[in-house]
Amino acid sequence: MPTNTLPSWELRPATPDDIEAMAELRAVVMRPDLERLGVYDDHWVRQRLRNHYAPEHTRIVESEGAFAGCVTARAIEDGRWLENFYLSPALQGRGIGSAILRDLLAGTDAEGVPVRLQALRGSASLRLYERHGFVREREAPFDVFMVRKPTP
């Protein structure tokens, strides 16, 4: 049963070998929202990550020495693009995602650059992003596009 204490975790640089664990976690985490939206495809949910994987911009979350998640912060023309931010369901809601996001945003604030992202409509992740200062820029049939401007 989850507790309110933050489990131990750490970030490490991603390697090409992390791709399959990331693709599988993406499928597990996104499945409920994609099914709710009527667009779940067992192959495509994994393949999309494989097609765009950039280990040089990705960090792996490990908890108790095991793969537990990932986050990518890709440089774009006017800031960073946050993507592939997934945590094992067993660790969700326990503060790790907020801690990772706070650290990432502290870095982009220091650089003075905005962070953009895309999330599925109705996803619980939207509340996390809103708590950390992201606002909706626009919406599409299945997605919400958000931005967080740097804070001093």
N, C-alpha and C positions, 0 to 999 in steps of 0.2 A: 504494500500500500504506500503511495507517495506521501512524503512528509514535506513540511515547509522548509526544511533545511536544504541548503544548496549542496548537491552532490559534488564530489571532487571531479574536476574536469580540466582539460588543457587543450590548447590549440597547437597544431603542428603544421608545417608546410605539406601540401598535397603532393602526391606523386602520380605518375600515370597508372600505377597499380591500384589506386583508390577508386577508379572509375566504376567498377561493377558494384562495389558496396554503396557508392553514391547513387547509382542508377536504381538499385533495389530499394534503398531508403526513400528515394523520390516517389517510386511507385506506391509504396506502403503509405506514406504520409499524404500524398495527393489523391489517392483513390476515393475516399469518401466525398470530397468536393467535386472531383471530376464526374463521379457517378451521379451526384446530386444535379449537376449541370447537364447530364446526359451525354458526356463526351469522353468517357473513359475508354482508352484503348491500351490493352495490356502491353503490346509491343512499343507503341509510339511513346508512351509515358517514360520509358527507359531510354529509347533511342534518341529522343530530343536532348537529353542530358549528354549522351555520348557524342552527339553531333557538335555540341558547343562547349565541351569540357576544356577548361583552361587551367591546368594545374598551377601555373605560375601566378594566378590570381586567387587561388583557392586555399583555404585552411581547413584542416580536418579536426573535428571535435573528438576527443577521446575521453572516456570516463572509465575509471578503474582499468586503464590499459587497453580498452577495447574501442573500436570504431563506434561513435555515437552520433555523428552528424557532420555537417559541412556548411561552409559559407564561402561565397565568391563575391569579391568586390573588384569588379573590372573597371579600369580607367576608361572614361569616355570623354568626349570633347570638352564638356563643361563640368566634370566632376567624376562621380563614381556610379556604377550600375550595380546594385545589390541583387544577387540571384543565387539560386541553389542553396538557400538557407533552410536546411532541414535538420531536425533533431529526432532521435528515436522517440517513438510515442511514450516509452517508459520514462523518459526524462522531460517530457513537455510539461509545462505548468509548474516547474520547480525553480525557475529563476535563471537557468542557464542561458536561454535565448536572450533575455533582457541583459544579462551580464555581457554576452558576446556583442550585442548590438550597442550597448553603452561604450565598450572599448573601441569598436569600429568607428562610431560617431565621434568619439573624442579625437581620433586621428583625422577624420575629415574636417572637423571643426578647426583643428590646429592648422590644417592646410587651407582653410577658408573655402572649401568646395561643397556643393550640394550633393546629395545622394538621391538617386531615383531607383524605383523598383516597379515591378508588375506583380500583382497578386490576383488570385481567383476571387470573383465576386462571392460574397458570403463567407469567405474563409475566416476562421478564427484568427489567423495571422494579422488581419487588418487591425484588430484591436491592439495587438502588440505594437505595430508600426505607428498607429495614432498616439499611443501613450508616449512614444519616443519622438514626437514632433512631426511625423509625416502627415502631409495633407494630400487630399485627392486632387490630381491635376485634370484627369479625364477618365471616362469609363468607356468600355467596349462591351460587346454582348457577353463575354465571359470574364473579362479582366477589369481590374482597377489599376490605374497608373498613379503612382504617388511620388512626392518629392519632399525632401527635408532640406531646408536651407541651413547653412552653417550658422552656429550661434557663437557669440564671443566667449 
